[in-house]
Amino acid sequence: MDDVEIVIVGAGSAGLAAAKVLQAAGRSFHLVEALDRIGGRAWTSSDRFGMPFDIGCAWLHAADRNPYFPEAQTAGWTLFHHDMGLDHLYFGNTRATVEEMAAVKEADAQIAALIEGHSGDADQLSELIAQGSALRAATTFSGPMDFGMDDDEISIADFRAAADLDPNYFTKEGFGALVARFGQGVPVHLSTPVKRIRWDQPGVSVETAKGTIRAKAAIVTSSPAVLAFEEIAFTPELPVGHVEAFYDLPMGMLTKIPIEIRGTRLGLNPFDDLLIERHARHDIFFLCFPFDTDLMVGFVGGDFAWEMEAAGEEAGVDFVVDRLAAIFGGEVRKHVGRSLMTKWGGERTIRGAYAACVPGRAGARATLMQPVADRIFFAGEHLAGPLIQTCGGARLSGEAVARQVMATIDRAA
Ligand SMILES: Cc1cc2nc3c(=O)[nH]c(=O)nc-3n(C[C@H](O)[C@H](O)[C@H](O)COP(=O)(O)OP(=O)(O)OC[C@H]3O[C@@H](n4cnc5c(N)ncnc54)[C@H](O)[C@@H]3O)c2cc1C
């Protein structure tokens, strides 16, 4: 491959965005992607259900600041404003009483106040959550189902720095399809994993499965887990602070298990939010029949989601159907159609859903935002400021870093 000014590693939301900024500025670059498709964690597939289903990101969070939102409107995407308020709550197989529902709603505000007012050295979110079913149920959303981590693995400082993601919109045509549309026309080398980045001479030398590219700088958008697992070797090694930051930003997990329920709506309405609180964080959340399709989309998060992926798709689907049968009656089994379980942990070039700082290590993100030797820059959802963990945030990170790289190169010239 020809020498260029900049190599971008990864054609997810961040990498595509960086490429588009460079393209618009007339800079030369190569965008290299290990997978045989663009989008990374933004991926809509119609293969299983014969209609678009988002295997990865689905909600356009923070729509008022999310650059994908106006593009979805322009593209004529069908958008639903989803308030994410809890409509149905079960403790085990027992429906929560009206009083219990009210207590959970109050607990939301209580947790927000506890986080806001928190000071001191303790940095685990679990420290703030007293024993009690209401507080616990309220934190299921913000913890495992949102941050992808159990509450004892969430840093309060990291959590507090993340934005409130309202307003949230869901799309019928798929968020992954929107990102693919965004990436149309961007030249990309697919199925081209980067193996090593050398920075022991001027510029960088990026070794891929299909040859070596020399450039002035590299933008690396791989997840921190990919970097912690040393899928890309660096020669010489990166500064120890950067290496430690990869480990301080482990990947959280969210596993989706959508099931077709045909011929009944179980007394639920499209887009209802249903939560089943269980022991030891074996909780499950359902997005009910979005857009009045036949899908009950189950979500499990945090450690349980990793366990579920290890147990395999059949076990995951059985778990979901058993939960529905326990609540709505055994008849529901007759209505079950096709199903799916997402498996992001086993995707070697991604290795999880999104990153979250280890308690006490919330500085890791700021460390990785520092370039190495003005030649190796990092971007992605894990470096997206208040929009961490989101696809829109990843795009903003990619755009900002592309501008930073151009300014750095120009300064050196
Ligand atoms: C199940 C799930 C649900 C989610 N839900 C939402 C949601 O509703 N809303 C939302 O906004 N966000 C959501 N997210 C998060 C969102 O998808 C991500 O934050 C965003 O897509 C990350 O973009 P990125 O560019 O930072 O990383 P990625 O999408 O991971 O892109 C990085 C790319 O780099 C490639 N790569 C890695 N290593 C190499 C290498 N060595 N050589 C070449 N290529 C390499 C990878 O294959 C990948 O394509 C969800 C994620 C998951 C997994």
The ligand as an SDF file (V2000), in Angstrom:
LIG
                    3D

 53 58  0  0  0  0  0  0  0  0999 V2000
  -24.7620   -4.6730   22.3540 C   0  0  0  0  0  0  0  0  0  0  0  0
  -24.4110   -3.2130   22.2180 C   0  0  0  0  0  0  0  0  0  0  0  0
  -25.4150   -2.2620   22.3400 C   0  0  0  0  0  0  0  0  0  0  0  0
  -25.1010   -0.9080   22.2150 C   0  0  0  0  0  0  0  0  0  0  0  0
  -26.1130    0.0080   22.2770 N   0  0  0  0  0  0  0  0  0  0  0  0
  -25.8450    1.3010   21.9850 C   0  0  0  0  0  0  0  0  0  0  0  0
  -26.8990    2.2120   21.7930 C   0  0  0  0  0  0  0  0  0  0  0  0
  -28.0720    1.8400   21.8880 O   0  0  0  0  0  0  0  0  0  0  0  0
  -26.5860    3.4990   21.4560 N   0  0  0  0  0  0  0  0  0  0  0  0
  -25.2920    3.9200   21.3040 C   0  0  0  0  0  0  0  0  0  0  0  0
  -25.0630    5.1000   20.9900 O   0  0  0  0  0  0  0  0  0  0  0  0
  -24.2630    3.0650   21.4800 N   0  0  0  0  0  0  0  0  0  0  0  0
  -24.5030    1.7590   21.7960 C   0  0  0  0  0  0  0  0  0  0  0  0
  -23.4990    0.8630   21.8640 N   0  0  0  0  0  0  0  0  0  0  0  0
  -22.1090    1.3510   21.7820 C   0  0  0  0  0  0  0  0  0  0  0  0
  -21.6950    1.7270   20.3690 C   0  0  0  0  0  0  0  0  0  0  0  0
  -22.0140    0.6950   19.4830 O   0  0  0  0  0  0  0  0  0  0  0  0
  -20.2040    1.9850   20.3950 C   0  0  0  0  0  0  0  0  0  0  0  0
  -19.8960    2.9500   21.3810 O   0  0  0  0  0  0  0  0  0  0  0  0
  -19.6370    2.5170   19.0690 C   0  0  0  0  0  0  0  0  0  0  0  0
  -20.2170    1.8620   17.9700 O   0  0  0  0  0  0  0  0  0  0  0  0
  -18.1230    2.3270   19.0910 C   0  0  0  0  0  0  0  0  0  0  0  0
  -17.5400    2.8670   17.9340 O   0  0  0  0  0  0  0  0  0  0  0  0
  -15.9580    2.8930   17.8220 P   0  0  0  0  0  0  0  0  0  0  0  0
  -15.6310    3.3950   16.4820 O   0  0  0  0  0  0  0  0  0  0  0  0
  -15.3740    3.5690   19.0090 O   0  0  0  0  0  0  0  0  0  0  0  0
  -15.4940    1.3690   17.9820 O   0  0  0  0  0  0  0  0  0  0  0  0
  -15.8060    0.0940   17.0770 P   0  0  0  0  0  0  0  0  0  0  0  0
  -17.1630    0.1340   16.5560 O   0  0  0  0  0  0  0  0  0  0  0  0
  -15.3950   -1.0850   17.8900 O   0  0  0  0  0  0  0  0  0  0  0  0
  -14.7910    0.2720   15.8580 O   0  0  0  0  0  0  0  0  0  0  0  0
  -13.4400   -0.1060   15.9560 C   0  0  0  0  0  0  0  0  0  0  0  0
  -13.0980   -0.9430   14.7350 C   0  0  0  0  0  0  0  0  0  0  0  0
  -11.7280   -1.2660   14.7850 O   0  0  0  0  0  0  0  0  0  0  0  0
  -11.5580   -2.5310   14.2360 C   0  0  0  0  0  0  0  0  0  0  0  0
  -10.2560   -3.0430   14.6920 N   0  0  0  0  0  0  0  0  0  0  0  0
   -9.8950   -3.3640   15.9430 C   0  0  0  0  0  0  0  0  0  0  0  0
   -8.6390   -3.8000   15.9740 N   0  0  0  0  0  0  0  0  0  0  0  0
   -8.1880   -3.7420   14.7090 C   0  0  0  0  0  0  0  0  0  0  0  0
   -6.9360   -4.0730   14.0880 C   0  0  0  0  0  0  0  0  0  0  0  0
   -5.9260   -4.5830   14.7910 N   0  0  0  0  0  0  0  0  0  0  0  0
   -6.8000   -3.8660   12.7660 N   0  0  0  0  0  0  0  0  0  0  0  0
   -7.8230   -3.3530   12.0220 C   0  0  0  0  0  0  0  0  0  0  0  0
   -9.0300   -3.0690   12.5590 N   0  0  0  0  0  0  0  0  0  0  0  0
   -9.2000   -3.2450   13.8850 C   0  0  0  0  0  0  0  0  0  0  0  0
  -12.7360   -3.3150   14.7620 C   0  0  0  0  0  0  0  0  0  0  0  0
  -13.0000   -4.4710   13.9990 O   0  0  0  0  0  0  0  0  0  0  0  0
  -13.8470   -2.2800   14.6800 C   0  0  0  0  0  0  0  0  0  0  0  0
  -14.5550   -2.3690   13.4590 O   0  0  0  0  0  0  0  0  0  0  0  0
  -23.7670   -0.5090   21.9750 C   0  0  0  0  0  0  0  0  0  0  0  0
  -22.7610   -1.4720   21.8310 C   0  0  0  0  0  0  0  0  0  0  0  0
  -23.0820   -2.8080   21.9420 C   0  0  0  0  0  0  0  0  0  0  0  0
  -21.9940   -3.8270   21.7430 C   0  0  0  0  0  0  0  0  0  0  0  0
  1  2  1  0
  2  3  1  0
  2 52  2  0
  3  4  2  0
  4  5  1  0
  4 50  1  0
  5  6  2  0
  6  7  1  0
  6 13  1  0
  7  8  2  0
  7  9  1  0
  9 10  1  0
 10 11  2  0
 10 12  1  0
 12 13  2  0
 13 14  1  0
 14 15  1  0
 14 50  1  0
 15 16  1  0
 16 17  1  0
 16 18  1  0
 18 19  1  0
 18 20  1  0
 20 21  1  0
 20 22  1  0
 22 23  1  0
 23 24  1  0
 24 25  2  0
 24 26  1  0
 24 27  1  0
 27 28  1  0
 28 29  2  0
 28 30  1  0
 28 31  1  0
 31 32  1  0
 32 33  1  0
 33 34  1  0
 33 48  1  0
 34 35  1  0
 35 36  1  0
 35 46  1  0
 36 37  1  0
 36 45  1  0
 37 38  2  0
 38 39  1  0
 39 40  1  0
 39 45  2  0
 40 41  1  0
 40 42  2  0
 42 43  1  0
 43 44  2  0
 44 45  1  0
 46 47  1  0
 46 48  1  0
 48 49  1  0
 50 51  2  0
 51 52  1  0
 52 53  1  0
M  END
$$$$
